[in-house]
Amino acid sequence: MKNIKVIGLDADDTLWVNEPIFTVTHERFREIIGKYVGAENLDEKLYGYEIRNLKIFGYGIKGFILSMIETAIELSGGKISGAEVQQIINLGKVMLDHPVELLPGVEETLQLLQPDYTLMLLTKGDLFDQESKIARSGLAEYFDHVEILSEKDEATYQRVLKRNNIAVDEFLMVGNSLKSDILPICNLGARAIYIPFHTTWIHEVVTVDASANLAYHELPDISLLPAYLQQQSV
């Protein structure tokens, strides 16, 4: 860790709460179309639409809402009413307007890191929504660079590092997703710190084998990051 000059931080469920908002909306969606279908079939169909729609709409709330509407139309056999579709749309509006809830210790951690490192925010999702959350979070001032990405894979990280003239051995990625924040950057030879969140979207879950033998460290809380880095740099 002695060579680290730039720290990249994920946003959703690393700096602020995100997945629980989707979970609550999912439950309300079940209530709306529960009279048409059972919960198990609903979950499977919705996830199928979400994955197929990633190529069209990308990650984020808007794609999620459209996937819910498509799921509702199919599973109801086209019987879902206009009023019920409007209820689903309203769920999306509530999600988009949801207050940004910082996770404990986040701002204090950024304050401690800022003097010694170049900080970069690396998040994926809808551009407008992510820009809005960053602005409302009050954290924008701590970051030297902000990258809103359509995907987080090895090729994307390579482009980001090259575009910002960052050497691989000088970069550290911090995030809650093994699939998006940890594995790709470790495969490039950079360092990563995994900070698990209590709930994870199924699309971001990886097998134990996929993360084996990779050089990343796990911390239970982001507030432990400054002390860990200081200890490693001695």
Backbone as CSV, one residue per row, in Angstrom:
resi,resn,N_x,N_y,N_z,CA_x,CA_y,CA_z,C_x,C_y,C_z
1,MET,0.811,-1.213,0.000,0.000,0.000,0.000,0.856,1.280,0.000
2,LYS,2.172,1.142,0.125,3.026,2.326,0.211,2.990,3.162,-1.054
3,ASN,2.746,2.509,-2.203,2.764,3.227,-3.477,1.439,3.895,-3.820
4,ILE,0.396,3.638,-3.051,-0.933,4.118,-3.410,-1.002,5.645,-3.381
5,LYS,-1.428,6.216,-4.512,-1.611,7.662,-4.616,-3.054,8.057,-4.904
6,VAL,-3.790,7.140,-5.552,-5.172,7.419,-5.954,-6.091,6.352,-5.373
7,ILE,-7.153,6.786,-4.734,-8.153,5.858,-4.199,-9.469,6.066,-4.941
8,GLY,-9.953,4.992,-5.550,-11.265,5.027,-6.178,-12.303,4.469,-5.226
9,LEU,-13.412,5.142,-5.110,-14.476,4.683,-4.212,-15.774,4.502,-4.979
10,ASP,-16.399,3.365,-4.758,-17.744,3.123,-5.264,-18.703,4.033,-4.495
11,ALA,-19.903,4.227,-5.049,-20.875,5.123,-4.400,-22.016,4.350,-3.728
12,ASP,-22.865,3.692,-4.539,-24.047,3.020,-4.006,-23.665,1.885,-3.060
13,ASP,-24.146,1.956,-1.832,-23.935,0.960,-0.778,-22.490,0.884,-0.295
14,THR,-21.673,1.852,-0.740,-20.336,2.046,-0.181,-20.287,3.379,0.547
15,LEU,-20.821,4.414,-0.109,-20.885,5.740,0.510,-22.288,6.044,1.038
16,TRP,-23.289,5.573,0.331,-24.673,5.829,0.758,-25.556,4.615,0.477
17,VAL,-26.715,4.614,1.119,-27.661,3.496,1.021,-28.321,3.478,-0.357
18,ASN,-28.387,2.293,-0.958,-29.022,2.175,-2.263,-29.893,0.916,-2.377
19,GLU,-29.319,-0.265,-2.215,-30.047,-1.514,-2.452,-31.302,-1.646,-1.594
20,PRO,-31.303,-1.222,-0.321,-32.549,-1.324,0.457,-33.720,-0.559,-0.155
21,ILE,-33.430,0.504,-0.895,-34.496,1.265,-1.560,-35.146,0.395,-2.631
22,PHE,-34.329,-0.356,-3.370,-34.854,-1.277,-4.377,-35.653,-2.396,-3.707
23,THR,-35.171,-2.876,-2.566,-35.852,-3.958,-1.864,-37.253,-3.542,-1.419
24,VAL,-37.366,-2.349,-0.861,-38.668,-1.841,-0.431,-39.611,-1.682,-1.624
25,THR,-39.077,-1.149,-2.729,-39.897,-0.975,-3.926,-40.357,-2.318,-4.472
26,HIS,-39.481,-3.289,-4.426,-39.822,-4.643,-4.885,-41.002,-5.194,-4.084
27,GLU,-40.991,-4.982,-2.792,-42.088,-5.462,-1.947,-43.402,-4.766,-2.301
28,ARG,-43.339,-3.479,-2.569,-44.557,-2.740,-2.939,-45.052,-3.171,-4.309
29,PHE,-44.128,-3.504,-5.179,-44.499,-4.023,-6.502,-45.247,-5.348,-6.353
30,ARG,-44.783,-6.212,-5.449,-45.476,-7.475,-5.184,-46.923,-7.229,-4.763
31,GLU,-47.122,-6.217,-3.938,-48.466,-5.915,-3.449,-49.384,-5.471,-4.593
32,ILE,-48.823,-4.716,-5.528,-49.624,-4.186,-6.632,-50.111,-5.309,-7.548
33,ILE,-49.236,-6.257,-7.868,-49.634,-7.282,-8.836,-49.820,-8.657,-8.187
34,GLY,-49.874,-8.673,-6.858,-50.032,-9.941,-6.148,-51.272,-10.714,-6.535
35,LYS,-52.319,-10.016,-6.948,-53.567,-10.715,-7.309,-53.457,-11.448,-8.645
36,TYR,-52.373,-11.128,-9.393,-52.200,-11.755,-10.698,-51.246,-12.946,-10.679
37,VAL,-50.304,-12.981,-9.704,-49.233,-13.970,-9.773,-48.631,-14.218,-8.400
38,GLY,-47.999,-15.382,-8.205,-47.302,-15.689,-6.967,-45.946,-15.017,-6.902
39,ALA,-45.425,-14.844,-5.694,-44.179,-14.107,-5.478,-42.983,-14.760,-6.159
40,GLU,-42.900,-16.090,-6.125,-41.731,-16.771,-6.681,-41.621,-16.538,-8.177
41,ASN,-42.724,-16.711,-8.885,-42.716,-16.499,-10.329,-42.436,-15.038,-10.662
42,LEU,-42.939,-14.139,-9.835,-42.725,-12.716,-10.039,-41.243,-12.376,-9.965
43,ASP,-40.558,-12.854,-8.926,-39.140,-12.542,-8.738,-38.310,-13.038,-9.909
44,GLU,-38.597,-14.245,-10.354,-37.840,-14.826,-11.467,-38.052,-14.032,-12.747
45,LYS,-39.301,-13.673,-13.029,-39.605,-12.919,-14.250,-38.997,-11.523,-14.205
46,LEU,-39.113,-10.862,-13.062,-38.576,-9.503,-12.939,-37.070,-9.506,-13.144
47,TYR,-36.379,-10.437,-12.515,-34.929,-10.498,-12.673,-34.552,-10.761,-14.134
48,GLY,-35.331,-11.601,-14.802,-35.078,-11.872,-16.211,-35.188,-10.614,-17.063
49,TYR,-36.225,-9.823,-16.813,-36.380,-8.570,-17.555,-35.257,-7.589,-17.216
50,GLU,-34.877,-7.519,-15.943,-33.785,-6.619,-15.546,-32.506,-6.933,-16.307
51,ILE,-32.145,-8.203,-16.376,-30.908,-8.593,-17.045,-30.977,-8.307,-18.540
52,ARG,-32.095,-8.646,-19.166,-32.236,-8.378,-20.606,-32.209,-6.882,-20.892
53,ASN,-32.793,-6.098,-19.998,-32.883,-4.664,-20.231,-31.606,-3.901,-19.927
54,LEU,-30.645,-4.548,-19.257,-29.375,-3.867,-18.992,-28.711,-3.410,-20.286
55,LYS,-28.843,-4.219,-21.333,-28.214,-3.875,-22.609,-28.892,-2.697,-23.291
56,ILE,-30.138,-2.417,-22.884,-30.903,-1.344,-23.518,-30.927,-0.089,-22.652
57,PHE,-31.248,-0.262,-21.369,-31.435,0.877,-20.480,-30.268,1.093,-19.524
58,GLY,-29.391,0.097,-19.386,-28.299,0.227,-18.438,-28.781,0.018,-17.005
59,TYR,-27.866,0.275,-16.055,-28.191,0.129,-14.643,-28.956,1.344,-14.138
60,GLY,-29.777,1.126,-13.118,-30.431,2.268,-12.488,-31.928,2.109,-12.315
61,ILE,-32.510,3.122,-11.728,-33.919,3.095,-11.341,-34.850,3.072,-12.549
62,LYS,-34.543,3.841,-13.577,-35.447,3.926,-14.719,-35.589,2.575,-15.416
63,GLY,-34.482,1.896,-15.603,-34.538,0.563,-16.193,-35.292,-0.419,-15.310
64,PHE,-35.137,-0.270,-13.998,-35.831,-1.125,-13.041,-37.342,-0.932,-13.136
65,ILE,-37.793,0.299,-13.242,-39.222,0.589,-13.344,-39.799,0.027,-14.637
66,LEU,-39.086,0.220,-15.745,-39.563,-0.327,-17.012,-39.618,-1.846,-16.961
67,SER,-38.666,-2.462,-16.278,-38.675,-3.917,-16.129,-39.876,-4.369,-15.301
68,MET,-40.220,-3.607,-14.265,-41.394,-3.947,-13.459,-42.673,-3.844,-14.287
69,ILE,-42.763,-2.830,-15.115,-43.960,-2.658,-15.941,-44.083,-3.815,-16.932
70,GLU,-42.975,-4.183,-17.580,-43.006,-5.307,-18.523,-43.388,-6.606,-17.816
71,THR,-42.829,-6.795,-16.619,-43.154,-7.996,-15.840,-44.643,-8.036,-15.500
72,ALA,-45.176,-6.892,-15.075,-46.585,-6.816,-14.698,-47.494,-7.105,-15.882
73,ILE,-47.154,-6.595,-17.055,-47.975,-6.832,-18.252,-47.977,-8.305,-18.619
74,GLU,-46.783,-8.925,-18.592,-46.700,-10.344,-18.974,-47.427,-11.239,-17.974
75,LEU,-47.144,-11.042,-16.689,-47.686,-11.953,-15.689,-49.183,-11.755,-15.452
76,SER,-49.690,-10.593,-15.810,-51.137,-10.370,-15.675,-51.876,-10.736,-16.949
77,GLY,-51.131,-11.167,-17.948,-51.762,-11.473,-19.226,-52.350,-10.241,-19.881
78,GLY,-51.735,-9.090,-19.625,-52.216,-7.835,-20.183,-53.399,-7.240,-19.452
79,LYS,-53.759,-7.826,-18.318,-54.944,-7.371,-17.585,-54.649,-6.248,-16.592
80,ILE,-53.385,-5.967,-16.334,-53.064,-4.912,-15.384,-53.650,-3.596,-15.872
81,SER,-54.201,-2.842,-14.951,-54.909,-1.606,-15.330,-53.939,-0.438,-15.485
82,GLY,-54.426,0.584,-16.154,-53.633,1.803,-16.292,-53.315,2.416,-14.932
83,ALA,-54.265,2.318,-14.013,-54.053,2.867,-12.669,-52.937,2.124,-11.945
84,GLU,-52.881,0.801,-12.161,-51.838,0.009,-11.516,-50.464,0.285,-12.140
85,VAL,-50.435,0.492,-13.451,-49.178,0.889,-14.105,-48.711,2.228,-13.551
86,GLN,-49.656,3.134,-13.330,-49.295,4.439,-12.767,-48.720,4.275,-11.359
87,GLN,-49.255,3.340,-10.599,-48.712,3.083,-9.264,-47.250,2.644,-9.345
88,ILE,-46.926,1.814,-10.340,-45.543,1.362,-10.523,-44.647,2.537,-10.913
89,ILE,-45.141,3.375,-11.805,-44.372,4.571,-12.192,-44.128,5.462,-10.988
90,ASN,-45.143,5.597,-10.146,-45.005,6.428,-8.943,-43.947,5.863,-7.992
91,LEU,-43.837,4.528,-7.934,-42.782,3.920,-7.121,-41.412,4.397,-7.591
92,GLY,-41.252,4.467,-8.908,-39.979,4.939,-9.462,-39.707,6.387,-9.118
93,LYS,-40.724,7.206,-9.161,-40.541,8.616,-8.818,-40.124,8.777,-7.359
94,VAL,-40.713,7.951,-6.487,-40.328,7.975,-5.077,-38.870,7.570,-4.916
95,MET,-38.439,6.554,-5.655,-37.044,6.119,-5.601,-36.097,7.225,-6.052
96,LEU,-36.431,7.870,-7.149,-35.567,8.920,-7.690,-35.473,10.119,-6.768
97,ASP,-36.522,10.331,-5.980,-36.566,11.480,-5.076,-36.154,11.112,-3.657
98,HIS,-35.721,9.874,-3.463,-35.389,9.406,-2.110,-34.185,10.176,-1.571
99,PRO,-34.225,10.613,-0.312,-33.074,11.322,0.270,-31.817,10.456,0.230
100,VAL,-30.665,11.090,0.018,-29.394,10.369,0.029,-28.969,10.174,1.479
101,GLU,-28.907,8.918,1.910,-28.565,8.585,3.290,-27.123,8.072,3.347
102,LEU,-26.222,8.890,3.850,-24.825,8.488,3.947,-24.671,7.346,4.946
103,LEU,-23.795,6.429,4.634,-23.490,5.361,5.570,-22.616,5.902,6.700
104,PRO,-22.655,5.285,7.871,-21.911,5.798,9.026,-20.415,5.920,8.751
105,GLY,-19.864,7.065,9.141,-18.422,7.279,9.058,-17.893,7.686,7.702
106,VAL,-18.753,7.794,6.696,-18.283,8.066,5.334,-17.612,9.433,5.217
107,GLU,-18.311,10.485,5.635,-17.743,11.824,5.448,-16.473,12.001,6.275
108,GLU,-16.465,11.488,7.484,-15.273,11.585,8.328,-14.087,10.853,7.681
109,THR,-14.365,9.724,7.039,-13.316,8.967,6.357,-12.742,9.759,5.193
110,LEU,-13.609,10.360,4.397,-13.144,11.155,3.262,-12.319,12.353,3.733
111,GLN,-12.715,12.947,4.826,-11.955,14.068,5.377,-10.545,13.651,5.750
112,LEU,-10.400,12.440,6.283,-9.080,11.949,6.678,-8.230,11.543,5.475
113,LEU,-8.867,11.040,4.435,-8.134,10.580,3.261,-7.715,11.713,2.326
114,GLN,-8.523,12.735,2.235,-8.335,13.788,1.233,-6.948,14.434,1.248
115,PRO,-6.359,14.729,2.409,-5.050,15.394,2.388,-3.923,14.540,1.800
116,ASP,-4.057,13.225,1.846,-2.945,12.349,1.469,-3.135,11.612,0.152
117,TYR,-4.345,11.610,-0.367,-4.618,10.845,-1.582,-5.471,11.650,-2.562
118,THR,-5.318,11.324,-3.843,-6.257,11.803,-4.850,-7.468,10.882,-4.789
119,LEU,-8.639,11.439,-4.603,-9.856,10.635,-4.464,-10.682,10.682,-5.746
120,MET,-11.132,9.519,-6.154,-11.922,9.385,-7.379,-13.206,8.627,-7.063
121,LEU,-14.331,9.175,-7.476,-15.619,8.499,-7.312,-15.908,7.716,-8.583
122,LEU,-16.099,6.397,-8.439,-16.357,5.530,-9.581,-17.682,4.814,-9.355
123,THR,-18.711,5.235,-10.070,-20.035,4.662,-9.884,-20.640,4.319,-11.234
124,LYS,-21.529,3.326,-11.245,-22.207,2.987,-12.494,-23.701,3.200,-12.319
125,GLY,-24.356,3.509,-13.423,-25.793,3.744,-13.352,-26.229,4.844,-14.296
126,ASP,-27.451,5.270,-14.123,-28.028,6.330,-14.937,-27.326,7.650,-14.651
127,LEU,-26.879,8.343,-15.690,-26.093,9.568,-15.533,-26.828,10.616,-14.713
128,PHE,-28.078,10.902,-15.065,-28.836,11.951,-14.378,-29.040,11.590,-12.914
129,ASP,-29.412,10.350,-12.649,-29.672,9.924,-11.268,-28.393,9.964,-10.434
130,GLN,-27.300,9.468,-10.985,-26.050,9.453,-10.225,-25.537,10.868,-9.976
131,GLU,-25.635,11.733,-10.971,-25.229,13.128,-10.774,-26.062,13.779,-9.676
132,SER,-27.367,13.482,-9.670,-28.253,14.043,-8.655,-27.864,13.566,-7.263
133,LYS,-27.581,12.260,-7.137,-27.220,11.722,-5.827,-25.891,12.285,-5.334
134,ILE,-24.946,12.420,-6.241,-23.651,12.992,-5.851,-23.834,14.419,-5.342
135,ALA,-24.617,15.206,-6.058,-24.846,16.599,-5.648,-25.565,16.670,-4.312
136,ARG,-26.574,15.806,-4.116,-27.355,15.841,-2.883,-26.637,15.217,-1.696
137,SER,-25.610,14.416,-1.984,-24.883,13.757,-0.894,-24.032,14.723,-0.082
138,GLY,-23.639,15.834,-0.705,-22.743,16.776,-0.038,-21.292,16.329,-0.033
139,LEU,-20.963,15.283,-0.813,-19.606,14.729,-0.804,-18.762,15.147,-2.004
140,ALA,-19.351,15.861,-2.955,-18.646,16.161,-4.206,-17.317,16.870,-3.975
141,GLU,-17.240,17.712,-2.962,-16.026,18.504,-2.718,-14.816,17.651,-2.354
142,TYR,-15.041,16.419,-1.936,-13.926,15.572,-1.517,-13.256,14.858,-2.695
143,PHE,-13.880,14.877,-3.870,-13.377,14.089,-4.991,-12.709,14.959,-6.051
144,ASP,-11.523,14.517,-6.461,-10.797,15.190,-7.537,-11.334,14.790,-8.904
145,HIS,-11.855,13.578,-9.005,-12.411,13.070,-10.258,-13.699,12.307,-9.974
146,VAL,-14.648,12.411,-10.890,-15.896,11.640,-10.802,-16.104,10.935,-12.134
147,GLU,-16.289,9.619,-12.078,-16.543,8.812,-13.271,-17.875,8.090,-13.097
148,ILE,-18.843,8.406,-13.953,-20.128,7.702,-13.963,-20.107,6.758,-15.156
149,LEU,-20.099,5.465,-14.879,-19.827,4.451,-15.882,-21.063,3.632,-16.209
150,SER,-21.098,3.097,-17.417,-22.199,2.213,-17.799,-21.939,0.788,-17.335
151,GLU,-20.674,0.455,-17.080,-20.301,-0.866,-16.608,-18.988,-0.758,-15.845
152,LYS,-18.739,-1.718,-14.977,-17.463,-1.791,-14.262,-16.836,-3.147,-14.552
153,ASP,-15.977,-3.187,-15.550,-15.261,-4.405,-15.884,-13.800,-4.038,-16.146
154,GLU,-12.992,-5.029,-16.479,-11.565,-4.776,-16.648,-11.290,-3.729,-17.726
155,ALA,-11.983,-3.838,-18.849,-11.752,-2.900,-19.951,-12.098,-1.472,-19.532
156,THR,-13.189,-1.322,-18.781,-13.596,0.016,-18.330,-12.579,0.592,-17.371
157,TYR,-12.129,-0.200,-16.407,-11.123,0.291,-15.468,-9.827,0.652,-16.190
158,GLN,-9.438,-0.131,-17.174,-8.231,0.188,-17.942,-8.354,1.545,-18.615
159,ARG,-9.517,1.802,-19.207,-9.725,3.088,-19.869,-9.690,4.240,-18.876
160,VAL,-10.314,4.042,-17.710,-10.345,5.094,-16.696,-8.933,5.414,-16.211
161,LEU,-8.150,4.385,-15.915,-6.790,4.605,-15.439,-5.944,5.288,-16.507
162,LYS,-6.061,4.840,-17.742,-5.281,5.436,-18.833,-5.683,6.886,-19.066
163,ARG,-6.989,7.144,-19.070,-7.479,8.497,-19.324,-7.016,9.481,-18.267
164,ASN,-6.855,9.005,-17.039,-6.452,9.876,-15.937,-4.973,9.742,-15.571
165,ASN,-4.206,9.040,-16.436,-2.765,8.872,-16.238,-2.432,8.308,-14.856
166,ILE,-3.140,7.242,-14.477,-2.938,6.596,-13.181,-2.266,5.251,-13.392
167,ALA,-1.133,5.048,-12.731,-0.447,3.762,-12.811,-1.211,2.720,-12.004
168,VAL,-1.230,1.497,-12.509,-1.979,0.430,-11.847,-1.510,0.223,-10.414
169,ASP,-0.179,0.274,-10.193,0.347,-0.001,-8.851,0.189,1.174,-7.895
170,GLU,-0.389,2.277,-8.391,-0.632,3.446,-7.542,-2.116,3.633,-7.245
171,PHE,-2.929,2.654,-7.675,-4.387,2.784,-7.569,-4.962,1.761,-6.602
172,LEU,-5.901,2.208,-5.784,-6.633,1.348,-4.857,-8.119,1.565,-5.065
173,MET,-8.875,0.474,-5.241,-10.326,0.560,-5.389,-10.997,0.075,-4.122
174,VAL,-12.031,0.809,-3.692,-12.773,0.482,-2.470,-14.254,0.366,-2.822
175,GLY,-14.881,-0.755,-2.467,-16.300,-0.891,-2.776,-16.936,-2.093,-2.128
176,ASN,-18.244,-2.203,-2.320,-19.015,-3.263,-1.665,-19.347,-4.436,-2.581
177,SER,-19.019,-4.322,-3.860,-19.362,-5.377,-4.811,-18.106,-6.115,-5.265
178,LEU,-18.021,-7.401,-4.936,-16.894,-8.197,-5.423,-16.867,-8.224,-6.949
179,LYS,-18.037,-8.332,-7.559,-18.112,-8.456,-9.017,-17.682,-7.175,-9.732
180,SER,-18.117,-6.030,-9.231,-17.887,-4.778,-9.949,-16.702,-3.967,-9.425
181,ASP,-16.460,-4.021,-8.128,-15.447,-3.157,-7.523,-14.125,-3.858,-7.239
182,ILE,-14.156,-5.166,-7.057,-12.976,-5.871,-6.560,-12.326,-6.761,-7.622
183,LEU,-13.068,-7.720,-8.174,-12.475,-8.669,-9.106,-11.841,-8.019,-10.332
184,PRO,-12.532,-7.095,-11.022,-11.920,-6.529,-12.236,-10.606,-5.804,-11.960
185,ILE,-10.574,-5.038,-10.883,-9.372,-4.247,-10.606,-8.234,-5.143,-10.131
186,CYS,-8.559,-6.195,-9.381,-7.529,-7.143,-8.958,-6.958,-7.891,-10.158
187,ASN,-7.798,-8.218,-11.116,-7.331,-8.914,-12.315,-6.394,-8.048,-13.148
188,LEU,-6.469,-6.742,-12.968,-5.552,-5.829,-13.657,-4.241,-5.665,-12.913
189,GLY,-4.175,-6.208,-11.682,-2.953,-6.092,-10.894,-2.951,-4.957,-9.908
190,ALA,-4.100,-4.278,-9.768,-4.209,-3.189,-8.795,-4.720,-3.742,-7.464
191,ARG,-4.732,-2.911,-6.455,-5.185,-3.309,-5.120,-6.658,-2.957,-4.940
192,ALA,-7.315,-3.639,-4.010,-8.723,-3.366,-3.733,-9.047,-3.684,-2.285
193,ILE,-10.010,-2.970,-1.757,-10.520,-3.233,-0.414,-12.028,-3.420,-0.500
194,TYR,-12.451,-4.557,-0.014,-13.857,-4.956,-0.056,-14.518,-4.613,1.269
195,ILE,-15.597,-3.812,1.199,-16.362,-3.452,2.390,-17.799,-3.947,2.171
196,PRO,-18.121,-5.126,2.682,-19.435,-5.723,2.401,-20.590,-4.862,2.917
197,PHE,-21.681,-4.914,2.170,-22.938,-4.304,2.608,-23.883,-5.448,2.948
198,HIS,-24.844,-5.189,3.829,-25.668,-6.287,4.356,-26.616,-6.896,3.339
199,THR,-26.842,-6.214,2.228,-27.692,-6.775,1.176,-27.083,-6.438,-0.178
200,THR,-27.170,-7.393,-1.109,-26.552,-7.232,-2.425,-27.507,-7.711,-3.501
201,TRP,-27.616,-6.947,-4.578,-28.418,-7.367,-5.721,-27.855,-8.676,-6.259
202,ILE,-28.733,-9.612,-6.592,-28.310,-10.936,-7.014,-27.345,-10.887,-8.205
203,HIS,-27.491,-9.889,-9.068,-26.620,-9.763,-10.240,-25.177,-9.464,-9.842
204,GLU,-24.969,-8.943,-8.632,-23.630,-8.588,-8.174,-22.987,-9.680,-7.316
205,VAL,-23.710,-10.756,-7.097,-23.190,-11.843,-6.260,-22.262,-12.729,-7.086
206,VAL,-21.109,-13.095,-6.507,-20.173,-13.993,-7.177,-19.909,-15.209,-6.284
207,THR,-19.422,-16.274,-6.880,-19.105,-17.471,-6.121,-17.795,-17.282,-5.361
208,VAL,-17.593,-18.092,-4.366,-16.350,-18.030,-3.592,-15.146,-18.299,-4.490
209,ASP,-15.282,-19.251,-5.392,-14.177,-19.591,-6.292,-13.747,-18.414,-7.147
210,ALA,-14.711,-17.581,-7.545,-14.400,-16.451,-8.421,-13.504,-15.429,-7.736
211,SER,-13.602,-15.323,-6.415,-12.823,-14.324,-5.695,-11.605,-14.914,-4.997
212,ALA,-11.361,-16.213,-5.186,-10.232,-16.856,-4.512,-8.906,-16.408,-5.110
213,ASN,-7.905,-16.352,-4.264,-6.525,-16.061,-4.679,-6.346,-14.670,-5.281
214,LEU,-7.233,-13.760,-4.985,-7.068,-12.387,-5.450,-6.574,-11.510,-4.309
215,ALA,-5.752,-10.541,-4.663,-5.089,-9.721,-3.640,-5.968,-8.553,-3.208
216,TYR,-6.985,-8.853,-2.445,-7.783,-7.777,-1.876,-7.930,-8.010,-0.380
217,HIS,-8.207,-6.924,0.329,-8.389,-7.016,1.779,-9.834,-6.653,2.102
218,GLU,-10.385,-7.256,3.131,-11.763,-6.978,3.537,-11.778,-6.213,4.851
219,LEU,-12.559,-5.138,4.875,-12.779,-4.367,6.092,-14.275,-4.365,6.396
220,PRO,-14.665,-4.456,7.655,-16.088,-4.481,7.993,-16.758,-3.113,7.940
221,ASP,-15.939,-2.051,7.935,-16.503,-0.699,8.022,-15.559,0.274,7.334
222,ILE,-16.111,1.205,6.562,-15.277,2.155,5.831,-14.492,3.072,6.758
223,SER,-14.988,3.284,7.971,-14.286,4.161,8.912,-12.933,3.595,9.334
224,LEU,-12.715,2.298,9.081,-11.442,1.661,9.416,-10.394,1.847,8.326
225,LEU,-10.797,2.386,7.192,-9.904,2.504,6.042,-8.683,3.393,6.292
226,PRO,-8.823,4.612,6.826,-7.638,5.450,7.029,-6.588,4.801,7.925
227,ALA,-7.008,4.200,9.015,-6.069,3.562,9.935,-5.392,2.376,9.266
228,TYR,-6.149,1.620,8.491,-5.582,0.465,7.783,-4.495,0.915,6.805
229,LEU,-4.787,1.950,6.035,-3.816,2.456,5.066,-2.569,2.992,5.750
230,GLN,-2.768,3.676,6.849,-1.624,4.204,7.591,-0.764,3.074,8.121
231,GLN,-1.384,2.041,8.631,-0.651,0.895,9.160,0.140,0.182,8.053
232,GLN,-0.480,0.050,6.880,0.162,-0.645,5.774,1.304,0.148,5.150
233,SER,1.281,1.453,5.330,2.306,2.297,4.694,3.543,2.473,5.569
234,VAL,3.517,1.963,6.792,4.657,2.101,7.703,5.787,1.177,7.250
